[in-house]
């Protein structure tokens, strides 16, 4: 009987020591996504490139260049774990999509309109990148112009 307890303890120790790649992958995707969200926010707040360098703009002690590098590196580092995460969870993802698709069929008109609007927005952004970037950053452009107008001459 004492031997069974010892075996159970050994099994418990082996379970604790066993490395869980699925958990590592999920945590990496979560933390990378959090960093990407933060860097996206920082890059959105950053003034236009030349103005950011001139004013030595920083957010959380990182410059625009450092935020951009962080964003790109984490984004690329996240691709393979994200694909692996989707592969590991494919059954539950497909079940969710099937369930939601069944719900969406009740709202065919609304789903169709939402789909067409989303595709139209993507198409407009692809076909007219200059206009879409102007529209998306209109507030930032106005703020940058105000700041540039107040900037001391000779800088």
Secondary structure by P-SEA (a helix, b strand, c coil): caaaaaaaaaaaaaaaacccaaaaaaaaaaaaaaaaaaaaaaaaacccaaaaaaaccccccccaaaaaaaaaaaaaaaaaaaaaaaaaaaaaaaaaaaaaaaaaaaaaaaaaaaaaaaaaaaaaaaacaaaaaaaaaaaaaaaaaaaaaaccccc
